[in-house]
Amino acid sequence: MPLPYVLLSAAVSLDGYLDDTGPDRLLLSSPADFDRVDAVRASVDAILIGAGTIRADNPRLLVNSAERRAARVASGRPAYPLKVTVTATGDLDPGAHFWHTGGEKLVCTTDKGAEVASRLLGDTADVVALGADLDWRALLEHLHDVRGVERLMVEGGGRVHTQLLTQGLADELQLVLAPLLVGDPAAPRLFGPGEYQGGRLRLVETRRIEDVVLMRYEPTAPGAGPVPTAADRRWLRTACELAAQCPPSETAFSVGAVVVAADGTELARGHSREGGDPVVHAEEAALARIDPADPALPGATVYSSLEPCARRASRPAPCAELILRSGARRVVTAWREPDTFVAGADGTGVLRDGGAEVVVLPEFEALAKAPNAHLTA
Ligand SMILES: NC(=O)c1ccc[n+]([C@@H]2O[C@H](COP(=O)([O-])OP(=O)(O)OC[C@H]3O[C@@H](n4cnc5c(N)ncnc54)[C@H](OP(=O)(O)O)[C@@H]3O)[C@@H](O)[C@H]2O)c1
């Protein structure tokens, strides 16, 4: 199921705190950074915060710039993004600014929380019950499928950020590091304890903004089973972009592949017909770059824009077989192989019979097909 692009946004002290324990909200950003945040808000379909942040900060969460609101309206969007909060208790103050400023409001909660929130808020907000417990993936599916949210900005607090990151649902982190220290262990931290990805996130940007520094990161660790993570989607996009680099052919598909270790380290990448080899396949080229004894291979995920081949005339072993021999047991792909060159090719079946998990993300099919349009028309 496609989910919204989820962008976590926060400002932190040098010692990793989101706030102090005083009665007023600690101002961590600089004026120019507040304006940057305003621009990010203007770019998204919805902004989400936890009920704890409503209680602690009483925020309005507006797009403050009249020009940005006008640009949203001119492009057919509402002046303000949808405002969303999550709560288990439903215990929300109906007098909070959140409910009386900006555009539409939505409460995502549990069955029990919905009773309380509906009673407290009346018509002020839509209240959606997502079951006995709140499941983040169900919440994101609801935002995408029912509310049409393609881009979601999450503005805290720490408990919300922690869950989205540990559950592999965050596509991007936008952190602003502020030059001050809190030093109070009772203050809220950006990220709490949890099972985070083992390896390093990818740093995609740093920017000095007055006296703070913006850092943008992307999670990199593949998922572990049939359920795709945000990082799975990003790696598959990379594979599809590699497919677009293939030398054109009338007799073979253009495919890109990336092999990624469980901790998010890229082990190798490849694309069809690379390096002057007219018959090499993407997965074959990528796997050939990895030492077969590399201990990361058994836990690795292979991303391939097209389902790995099950049969081929040009080399003795098809790519599904090469993947199984490598030890990798998880494959993420965008598109099942059509009958264009091989009738009834079923690389997925070969992989599954060999004990591999195959995850197909159809939302990338159009991107994977684009460099092959002349073969599939
Ligand atoms: N510096 C920054 O950029 C920034 C940004 C935002 C917030 N903050 C700070 O962060 C602090 C608040 O953070 P926080 O961690 O205490 O609160 P929070 O993450 O904003 O909200 C936590 C609350 O959200 C609801 N919730 C979270 N996960 C849920 C789930 N899986 N199911 C159902 N409900 C769920 C619960 O509400 P119920 O209790 O109603 O059940 C929970 O108590 C404040 O001090 C604020 O100033 C700082």
The ligand as a Tripos MOL2 file, in Angstrom:
@<TRIPOS>MOLECULE
LIG
   48    52     1     0     0
SMALL
NO_CHARGES

@<TRIPOS>ATOM
      1 N1         11.9640   21.0780   19.7480 N.am      1 LIG1
      2 C1         11.0240   20.6200   18.9340 C.2       1 LIG1
      3 O1         11.1950   20.6640   17.6960 O.2       1 LIG1
      4 C2          9.7750   20.0660   19.5030 C.ar      1 LIG1
      5 C3          8.7320   19.6890   18.6440 C.ar      1 LIG1
      6 C4          7.6040   19.0930   19.2060 C.ar      1 LIG1
      7 C5          7.5450   18.8880   20.5760 C.ar      1 LIG1
      8 N2          8.5770   19.2760   21.3680 N.ar      1 LIG1
      9 C6          8.5280   19.0220   22.8070 C.3       1 LIG1
     10 O2          8.2550   17.6510   23.0080 O.3       1 LIG1
     11 C7          7.5710   17.5040   24.2500 C.3       1 LIG1
     12 C8          6.3970   16.5900   24.0270 C.3       1 LIG1
     13 O3          6.8840   15.3460   23.5890 O.3       1 LIG1
     14 P1          6.2820   14.0170   24.1490 P.3       1 LIG1
     15 O4          7.1500   12.9080   23.6880 O.co2     1 LIG1
     16 O5          6.0570   14.1870   25.6090 O.co2     1 LIG1
     17 O6          4.8430   13.9680   23.4930 O.3       1 LIG1
     18 P2          4.3170   13.7210   22.0150 P.3       1 LIG1
     19 O7          5.1780   12.7530   21.2850 O.co2     1 LIG1
     20 O8          4.0060   15.0330   21.3700 O.co2     1 LIG1
     21 O9          2.9140   13.0640   22.3580 O.3       1 LIG1
     22 C9          2.8450   11.8650   23.0610 C.3       1 LIG1
     23 C10         1.3830   11.5180   23.1450 C.3       1 LIG1
     24 O10         0.9010   11.2120   21.8450 O.3       1 LIG1
     25 C11        -0.0390   10.1510   21.9210 C.3       1 LIG1
     26 N3          0.5820    8.9740   21.2850 N.ar      1 LIG1
     27 C12         1.8790    8.7970   20.9460 C.ar      1 LIG1
     28 N4          2.0340    7.5720   20.4020 N.ar      1 LIG1
     29 C13         0.8210    6.9880   20.3880 C.ar      1 LIG1
     30 C14         0.3410    5.7380   19.9610 C.ar      1 LIG1
     31 N5          1.1440    4.8160   19.3970 N.pl3     1 LIG1
     32 N6         -0.9640    5.4710   20.1370 N.ar      1 LIG1
     33 C15        -1.7970    6.3790   20.6770 C.ar      1 LIG1
     34 N7         -1.4010    7.6000   21.1120 N.ar      1 LIG1
     35 C16        -0.1080    7.8870   20.9670 C.ar      1 LIG1
     36 C17        -0.2760    9.8860   23.3870 C.3       1 LIG1
     37 O11        -1.3090   10.7830   23.7470 O.3       1 LIG1
     38 P3         -2.2890   10.5470   25.0030 P.3       1 LIG1
     39 O12        -1.4400   10.7950   26.2070 O.co2     1 LIG1
     40 O13        -3.3670   11.5620   24.8200 O.co2     1 LIG1
     41 O14        -2.7960    9.1400   24.8970 O.co2     1 LIG1
     42 C18         1.0760   10.3010   23.9820 C.3       1 LIG1
     43 O15         0.9860   10.6310   25.3470 O.3       1 LIG1
     44 C19         7.1730   18.8950   24.6960 C.3       1 LIG1
     45 O16         8.0220   19.2910   25.7450 O.3       1 LIG1
     46 C20         7.4130   19.7510   23.4820 C.3       1 LIG1
     47 O17         7.8310   21.0580   23.8160 O.3       1 LIG1
     48 C21         9.6670   19.8790   20.8680 C.ar      1 LIG1
@<TRIPOS>BOND
     1     1     2 1
     2     2     3 2
     3     2     4 1
     4     4     5 ar
     5     4    48 ar
     6     5     6 ar
     7     6     7 ar
     8     7     8 ar
     9     8     9 1
    10     8    48 ar
    11     9    10 1
    12     9    46 1
    13    10    11 1
    14    11    12 1
    15    11    44 1
    16    12    13 1
    17    13    14 1
    18    14    15 2
    19    14    16 1
    20    14    17 1
    21    17    18 1
    22    18    19 2
    23    18    20 1
    24    18    21 1
    25    21    22 1
    26    22    23 1
    27    23    24 1
    28    23    42 1
    29    24    25 1
    30    25    26 1
    31    25    36 1
    32    26    27 ar
    33    26    35 ar
    34    27    28 ar
    35    28    29 ar
    36    29    30 ar
    37    29    35 ar
    38    30    31 1
    39    30    32 ar
    40    32    33 ar
    41    33    34 ar
    42    34    35 ar
    43    36    37 1
    44    36    42 1
    45    37    38 1
    46    38    39 2
    47    38    40 1
    48    38    41 1
    49    42    43 1
    50    44    45 1
    51    44    46 1
    52    46    47 1
@<TRIPOS>SUBSTRUCTURE
     1 LIG1         1 GROUP 0 **** ****
